[in-house]
Amino acid sequence: ICRTDAEAREDERRARSLELSLKNRAENLMIVDLLRNDMSRVCKTGTVHVAKLMDIESFATVHQMVSTIRGTLSNTCTSIDLLRASFPGGSMTGAPKIRTMELLEELEQNVDRGPYSGSLGYLSVNGCMDMNIIIRSAVMTLSENEDAWKVSIGAGGAITALSEVEDEYDEMKLKARAVVGAVQEWATLSDQTKDEIGLHVETVRNSTTVGQS
């Protein structure tokens, strides 16, 4: 990505702002503590540790505060046990996990989230596992008449005592922006493709008519 010096400075400012944000640091630390607790249920005693704490990783459309927690599975546990112990992810629930899920269900009036905030990945026969949390993703389903696509994009943020309403709303829009843009581009190209197909069909019909005459 080619950026001007001003854009590069602004990007660096945003990254440092995230790194120093008390709200985001508190949120990240809460998630770290949740995962340490979840993993300690299936890992060998003393092996759960924080390998990386609150590092800033930069991507094309967003800066992310990232922590890494590692541990060694107990001899009596498998990767599926780890998945069960840690699901749903603490970044999607908050703490304490059970009570916050109950509150979320009440606030969202039992509306099904679908794949959003769930998990996608693979489990291997050799015990390896790589799973994610489904965020910033578009879910596409056919309409009832199967003549159009319905697109749902999930985005959100963690609410803490330090949250500001406008900041949270802006963060949610920022997280969804890249996916929304991709869907809009796909919709434009899809419409163009339909027009081209329609033009091709009409041309073929006209040619057939001329040939028959």
Contacts in CASP RR format, 6 or more apart in sequence:
PFRMAT RR
TARGET T0000
AUTHOR 0000-0000-0000
METHOD contacts of the structure
MODEL  1
ICRTDAEAREDERRARSLELSLKNRAENLMIVDLLRNDMSRVCKTGTVHV
AKLMDIESFATVHQMVSTIRGTLSNTCTSIDLLRASFPGGSMTGAPKIRT
MELLEELEQNVDRGPYSGSLGYLSVNGCMDMNIIIRSAVMTLSENEDAWK
VSIGAGGAITALSEVEDEYDEMKLKARAVVGAVQEWATLSDQTKDEIGLH
VETVRNSTTVGQS
1 60 0 8 1.000
3 11 0 8 1.000
11 58 0 8 1.000
14 63 0 8 1.000
15 56 0 8 1.000
15 58 0 8 1.000
15 63 0 8 1.000
18 24 0 8 1.000
18 56 0 8 1.000
18 63 0 8 1.000
18 65 0 8 1.000
19 54 0 8 1.000
19 56 0 8 1.000
19 65 0 8 1.000
22 162 0 8 1.000
23 160 0 8 1.000
23 162 0 8 1.000
23 163 0 8 1.000
24 65 0 8 1.000
25 54 0 8 1.000
25 65 0 8 1.000
26 160 0 8 1.000
26 162 0 8 1.000
27 158 0 8 1.000
27 160 0 8 1.000
28 54 0 8 1.000
28 65 0 8 1.000
28 67 0 8 1.000
29 54 0 8 1.000
30 94 0 8 1.000
30 95 0 8 1.000
30 160 0 8 1.000
31 67 0 8 1.000
31 90 0 8 1.000
31 91 0 8 1.000
31 94 0 8 1.000
32 50 0 8 1.000
32 53 0 8 1.000
32 67 0 8 1.000
32 69 0 8 1.000
33 95 0 8 1.000
34 89 0 8 1.000
34 90 0 8 1.000
34 93 0 8 1.000
34 94 0 8 1.000
34 95 0 8 1.000
34 97 0 8 1.000
35 69 0 8 1.000
35 86 0 8 1.000
35 89 0 8 1.000
35 90 0 8 1.000
36 48 0 8 1.000
36 50 0 8 1.000
36 69 0 8 1.000
38 85 0 8 1.000
38 86 0 8 1.000
38 90 0 8 1.000
39 48 0 8 1.000
39 69 0 8 1.000
39 71 0 8 1.000
39 82 0 8 1.000
39 85 0 8 1.000
39 86 0 8 1.000
40 48 0 8 1.000
41 85 0 8 1.000
42 73 0 8 1.000
42 74 0 8 1.000
42 77 0 8 1.000
42 81 0 8 1.000
42 82 0 8 1.000
42 85 0 8 1.000
43 71 0 8 1.000
43 72 0 8 1.000
43 73 0 8 1.000
43 74 0 8 1.000
43 77 0 8 1.000
43 82 0 8 1.000
44 71 0 8 1.000
44 72 0 8 1.000
44 73 0 8 1.000
44 74 0 8 1.000
44 75 0 8 1.000
47 70 0 8 1.000
47 71 0 8 1.000
47 72 0 8 1.000
48 69 0 8 1.000
48 70 0 8 1.000
48 71 0 8 1.000
49 69 0 8 1.000
49 70 0 8 1.000
49 71 0 8 1.000
50 67 0 8 1.000
50 68 0 8 1.000
50 69 0 8 1.000
51 68 0 8 1.000
51 69 0 8 1.000
51 70 0 8 1.000
52 66 0 8 1.000
52 67 0 8 1.000
52 68 0 8 1.000
53 67 0 8 1.000
54 65 0 8 1.000
54 66 0 8 1.000
54 67 0 8 1.000
55 65 0 8 1.000
55 66 0 8 1.000
55 67 0 8 1.000
56 63 0 8 1.000
56 64 0 8 1.000
56 65 0 8 1.000
56 66 0 8 1.000
57 63 0 8 1.000
57 64 0 8 1.000
57 66 0 8 1.000
58 64 0 8 1.000
60 178 0 8 1.000
61 177 0 8 1.000
61 178 0 8 1.000
62 174 0 8 1.000
62 175 0 8 1.000
62 178 0 8 1.000
73 79 0 8 1.000
73 81 0 8 1.000
73 82 0 8 1.000
78 127 0 8 1.000
79 123 0 8 1.000
79 127 0 8 1.000
79 128 0 8 1.000
79 129 0 8 1.000
80 123 0 8 1.000
80 129 0 8 1.000
82 129 0 8 1.000
83 119 0 8 1.000
83 123 0 8 1.000
83 129 0 8 1.000
83 131 0 8 1.000
87 118 0 8 1.000
87 119 0 8 1.000
88 97 0 8 1.000
88 101 0 8 1.000
88 117 0 8 1.000
88 118 0 8 1.000
88 119 0 8 1.000
89 119 0 8 1.000
89 133 0 8 1.000
90 97 0 8 1.000
91 133 0 8 1.000
91 158 0 8 1.000
92 117 0 8 1.000
92 118 0 8 1.000
92 133 0 8 1.000
93 100 0 8 1.000
93 101 0 8 1.000
93 104 0 8 1.000
94 100 0 8 1.000
94 158 0 8 1.000
114 139 0 8 1.000
115 134 0 8 1.000
115 137 0 8 1.000
115 139 0 8 1.000
116 134 0 8 1.000
116 135 0 8 1.000
116 137 0 8 1.000
116 139 0 8 1.000
116 152 0 8 1.000
116 154 0 8 1.000
117 133 0 8 1.000
117 134 0 8 1.000
117 135 0 8 1.000
118 133 0 8 1.000
118 134 0 8 1.000
119 131 0 8 1.000
119 132 0 8 1.000
119 133 0 8 1.000
119 134 0 8 1.000
120 131 0 8 1.000
120 132 0 8 1.000
120 134 0 8 1.000
121 129 0 8 1.000
121 130 0 8 1.000
121 131 0 8 1.000
121 132 0 8 1.000
122 129 0 8 1.000
122 130 0 8 1.000
122 131 0 8 1.000
123 129 0 8 1.000
135 154 0 8 1.000
135 155 0 8 1.000
135 156 0 8 1.000
135 175 0 8 1.000
136 153 0 8 1.000
136 154 0 8 1.000
136 155 0 8 1.000
136 175 0 8 1.000
136 176 0 8 1.000
136 178 0 8 1.000
136 179 0 8 1.000
137 153 0 8 1.000
137 154 0 8 1.000
137 179 0 8 1.000
138 151 0 8 1.000
138 152 0 8 1.000
138 153 0 8 1.000
138 179 0 8 1.000
138 182 0 8 1.000
138 183 0 8 1.000
139 151 0 8 1.000
139 152 0 8 1.000
139 153 0 8 1.000
139 154 0 8 1.000
140 149 0 8 1.000
140 150 0 8 1.000
140 151 0 8 1.000
141 149 0 8 1.000
141 150 0 8 1.000
141 152 0 8 1.000
142 148 0 8 1.000
142 149 0 8 1.000
142 150 0 8 1.000
143 149 0 8 1.000
143 150 0 8 1.000
151 183 0 8 1.000
153 176 0 8 1.000
153 179 0 8 1.000
153 180 0 8 1.000
153 183 0 8 1.000
154 176 0 8 1.000
154 179 0 8 1.000
155 172 0 8 1.000
155 173 0 8 1.000
155 175 0 8 1.000
155 176 0 8 1.000
155 179 0 8 1.000
156 171 0 8 1.000
156 172 0 8 1.000
156 175 0 8 1.000
156 176 0 8 1.000
157 168 0 8 1.000
157 171 0 8 1.000
157 172 0 8 1.000
157 175 0 8 1.000
159 168 0 8 1.000
END
